[in-house]
Amino acid sequence: QLQLVESGGGLVQPGGSLRLSCAASGFTLDYYAIGWFRQAPGKDREGVSCISPSDGTTDYADSVKGRFSISRDNAKNTVYLQMNSLKPEDTAVYYCAADAVLGSYCGRRRSEYDHWGQGTQVTVSS
């Protein structure tokens, strides 16, 4: 059974850091692009970052560029999202998702992804 499980969320003060993990089971991430999305109350789900399966090509939303970093460890079948310089507007439920693609492509559109985790809450507040 294909499953994605996010972890690492929590409460952090503005300017702080968190590292989210997305662990896959039931399939290998080697052939999947992984995207990180977030959804704040009353807002649409936003594509934050993604990473390709082959050469680790990455993409970021403008709102997180320079602050967030996505990486993958295929040996651990896990993708990470390092979040630095967090702001209150980063508060949301964060989801990871998998898309079976080839090559160096990844996308940040929700419709591209077939498999989703259950989400982890990130709250940035003083």
N, C-alpha and C positions, 0 to 999 in steps of 0.2 A: 504494500500500500504506500503510495507516494505521499509524503508528509513533509511540511516545512514548519519549523518551530522557532519563533523569535524569543530572544531573551536579552536582558541587559538594560531594560527601561527602568525608570524611577524618577525621583524628585531631585532636581539639581538647581543650584542658584544660577542666576544670569552670569555669564562668563565661564561657567564650568564646562566639564566634559563628560561624555558618556560613550561607551562602545557597545553597540548592538550586535548581536550574533544571530545568524540565520542558519540553523542546522537542518540538513536534509537527511531523510531516511527513506528507504524503499527505492531509491534511484541515485545515480551518480550525477553530480553537478557538472561534470566535465563537458557535457553536451548541452548545457542550458545557460542562457543569459539569466542573470538575476537582477531584479529591480527592487529598490526600496521605495515605498510609497508612504505617505502620511495623510491622515484625515483628522482635521480639527472639527469640533462641534459646529454643525451648521454649514460646513464647507465641503466642497468636492474633494475626492481623493486625489492627491497631487503626487506626481512622479518626482522623487527627490534625486535619485541617482540610479545608475545601472552599470553592470560590468559584463563584458562579453565572455563567451566560454573559451575562446582559443587564446588570444594574445593579451587578454586583460584590458582591452579598450574600455574606457569609462566615459560617462557623461553625467553632468550635474545640472540641476536647476540653478538659475542665476541667484536665487535667494540663499543658496547654501554653498556656492562656489567659493573656494578658499578657506572654508570652515569645516566641511565634511569631507571624508575620504573613504572610498569603498575599496575593499580588497577581498581576495578569495584565497582559501587554503584548500585545494582540491584533495589533499591527503586526508584532511579532517572533514571533507564534505561540508564545509562551512564558509559562509560569506559574512564579512564584517562591515559595519558602518561606524567609523570613528567620527564622533561629533564634538567639535571644539567651539569655543566662544559662543556657547548656546545663548539664545535670546528667548524672551517670553513668547514670541511669535512662533517658535519652534515647537511649542506645546501641541501635542497631537498623539493619536494612536499611530504607531509605525508598523507597517506590514512589509514582509518580503514576499516576492513572487518569482516564479520560474517560467521561462519561455524556451521551448525546444527550438534552437536555431543553430545554424552553422556559421563558422567563421568569426569575424571580428565585429559583429553587430550587436548592439543592445539598444533597446528603446525605453522611453519613459511614459508611454501611453498605456493606460490601464487595460485597454482592449487587447493588447498584445499578449497578455499573460493569462495562462490557463490554470496555474496552481498557486494557491495562496496560503500563507500562514494565518494564525489566529490574531496576531497583532500584539504589540507591547506598548504600554502607556509611557510617554515621556512628558514630564511636567517641568517647566522651567519657571521658577518663581522664587522670590526672596521671602 
